[in-house]
């Protein structure tokens, strides 16, 4: 998905979360376009309409490489560039920033995937780590229900019926996610001095808000802001109050341009 304008204020690169795809960000892309921004939003490897086995990656670095490529494209428009990442996309943005330290005007992290609200029992994790070495592409069914992501009931049927929404992921994918979380904390000192806004759902049933807060406190930059939206579920930009969330985010972006 690309929305390019001749006289734009800047370019927003949107990075979607786990299980989903770029097509689910039409509303957010429309809002940024209406506000005068270019928008770039593509599918992450193993998701949406990308090639290869869906629900699988060999390495989390595949996400880092994809986002780096989108940023390079965004810079060709010679406008301020802002990077937005939701959930696992937020984690991928963090890891990309820690590893490549690009030059950006700002970063927005929406309920970033820095800790699971619910993890499998330890004996299952131990078993799947052993299994990963032999059959990394073995896939398991997800236990994720639409009501866990948003209180916006109008979107629940859309999530159930979306043929591109992942129903299974590989055990390699899961453990790469967990390893990326550990690295996000271990390498937080490498996060570049880029203005960063963290938006966290106050009633997140998917990501552990306390872990997001813990990472934010460790973040060694001067220009950072944390905003928790009390009572809102994981997908802040799908919640009934999403217009308020967008206005708050747009204000952050506009101030960085000014």
Buried (B, 14 or more C-beta within 10 A) or exposed (E): BEBEBEEBBBBBBBBBBBBBBBBBBEEBBEBBBEBEBBBBBBBBBBBBEBEEBBBBBBEBBBBBEBBEEBBEBBBEBEBBBBBBBBBBBBBBBBBBBBBBEBEBBBBBBBBBBBBBBEEBEEEEBEEBEEBBEEEBEBBBEBEBEBEBBBBBEEBBEEBEEBEBBBEBBBBBBBBBBBEBBEBBBEBBEEBBEBBBBBBBBEBBBBBBBEBBBEBBEEBEEEEBEBBBBEEBBBBBBBBEBBEEBBEBBBEBBEEBEE
